[in-house]
């Protein structure tokens, strides 16, 4: 039981680190790594889970999605651009494998349609600076 907890904490820390890097670098998506961290911390330690939920990283990237409110357009676009860039690289690397290119193209299309139509768009309330 203790080994399982250590594995979850380790995976949560790795997810947190990669998510933090992904929040800064446009080529690394933060969302899936932060989601991994949230799940791992929830399974390993209530104290770590509560701490993670209070971080700005969680609040800015996952909070609205986890509450079922969706994602902001900014977050959706950042994810779609990242996936598009990475899949474009894969598409050109597979220049001799037409079936692979077709599969990758279909996965890309599904991804774009899912984020545009499947994930709700959350519109944050305007701040005092934006309203005034």
Secondary structure, DSSP 4 states (H G I P E B T S, - for coil): -HHHHHHHHHHHHHHHHHHHHHHH-TTS-SHHHHHHHHHHHHHH-HHHHHHHHTSHHHHHHTHHHHTTS-B-HHHHHHHHHHHHHHHHHHHHHTTT-HHHHHHHHHHHHHHHHIIIIISPBP-PPPPHHHH-
